Amino acid sequence: MSCEEGVNIARVGKKAPDFETNAFVEGGFQKIRLSDYFGKWIVICFYPGDFTFV
């Protein structure tokens, strides 16, 4: 299986690819990057379809 050029895919046991996203931090939204937390323990949770009427 091939992937599109420039797309990073997460793999078990490998370093997570860096990404940027919006996050709700201290009462407001801001852009964050995974690399901003290098050397720190973090937990990343994704809720697809959260806050929708699906």
Secondary structure, 3 states (H helix, E strand, C coil): CCCCCCCCCCCCCCCCCCCEEEEEECCEEEEEEHHHHCCCCCCCCCCCCCCCCC
